[in-house]
């Protein structure tokens, strides 16, 4: 399990050690896991959006308000349909939206 003393390049995930994490380390560990989840999810989504590494590096994660302005749907609509939208990235209980994925989705719906 990631610890505060681990080097980022030496991330080792051993789920068998969950019971060994001290209570005071749990919030930090959860933050590390959420950050790792977001980063890995973004890489997966971005990899499906474009084969270009330059596009992957330049993709941004949008808030619901930013995504709403880009696509023309309300924030509530985005949350209600988040399960079926291909550009949604979950970060813990929060949602973020891949800018490149959203733009690709908009293009696919406009028939371009």
C-alpha positions in Angstrom: 0.0 0.0 0.0 1.4 3.4 -0.8 3.0 5.2 2.2 4.1 8.8 2.6 7.7 7.6 2.5 7.3 5.8 -0.8 9.0 7.3 -3.8 6.4 7.9 -6.6 8.4 5.8 -9.0 8.4 2.9 -6.6 4.7 2.6 -6.0 3.8 -0.9 -4.8 0.3 -1.9 -4.2 -0.3 -4.7 -1.8 -3.9 -4.9 -0.8 -3.1 -7.6 1.8 -1.6 -4.8 3.9 -4.7 -2.8 4.3 -5.3 -3.9 7.9 -1.8 -2.9 8.8 -2.3 0.8 8.0 -2.3 2.9 11.1 -5.6 4.9 11.6 -3.7 8.2 11.3 -2.3 7.1 7.9 -5.7 6.3 6.4 -6.6 9.9 5.2 -3.2 10.3 3.5 -3.4 6.8 2.0 -7.0 7.5 0.7 -5.7 10.8 -0.9 -2.9 8.9 -2.6 -5.3 6.3 -3.9 -7.7 8.8 -5.2 -5.0 10.7 -7.0 -3.7 7.5 -8.5 -7.2 6.5 -9.6 -7.7 9.8 -11.3 -4.4 9.7 -13.0 -4.9 6.1 -14.3 -8.5 6.7 -15.3 -7.4 9.8 -17.2 -4.6 7.8 -19.0 -7.1 5.1 -20.0 -9.7 7.6 -21.2 -7.1 9.7 -23.0 -5.6 6.7 -24.7 -9.0 5.8 -26.1 -9.6 9.4 -27.2 -6.4 9.8 -29.3 -3.4 7.8 -30.1 -1.2 10.9 -30.0 0.9 11.3 -26.9 0.8 15.1 -27.4 -3.0 15.0 -27.2 -2.8 13.0 -24.0 -0.5 15.4 -22.3 -2.6 18.4 -23.4 -6.0 17.0 -22.3 -7.5 18.8 -19.3 -9.9 17.7 -16.7 -12.9 20.0 -16.5 -15.3 20.7 -13.7 -19.0 20.1 -14.2 -19.6 23.8 -14.7 -16.9 24.0 -17.4 -18.1 20.9 -19.2 -21.7 22.2 -19.0 -20.6 25.4 -20.8 -18.8 23.4 -23.5 -21.5 20.9 -24.3 -24.6 23.1 -23.7 -26.2 20.6 -21.2 -26.9 21.6 -17.6 -24.7 20.5 -14.7 -27.6 18.4 -13.4 -27.9 16.7 -16.8 -24.2 15.8 -16.7 -24.5 14.3 -13.3 -27.7 12.4 -14.1 -26.1 10.9 -17.2 -22.6 10.5 -15.9 -22.8 6.7 -15.9 -23.2 6.6 -19.7 -21.0 9.4 -20.8 -17.6 8.2 -22.1 -15.7 11.3 -21.0 -16.5 11.2 -17.3 -13.7 10.5 -14.9 -14.5 9.7 -11.3 -12.2 11.0 -8.6 -13.5 9.5 -5.4 -17.0 10.9 -5.1 -16.3 13.8 -7.5 -16.7 13.9 -11.2 -14.3 15.4 -13.7 -14.7 15.6 -17.5 -12.0 14.9 -20.0 -11.8 18.0 -22.3 -10.6 16.0 -25.3 -13.1 13.2 -24.6 -15.9 15.8 -24.4 -14.9 17.4 -27.6 -14.8 14.1 -29.4 -18.2 13.2 -28.0 -19.6 16.6 -29.2 -18.1 16.0 -32.7 -19.6 12.5 -32.9 -23.1 13.8 -32.0 -22.9 16.7 -34.6 -22.1 14.3 -37.4 -18.8 15.9 -38.4 
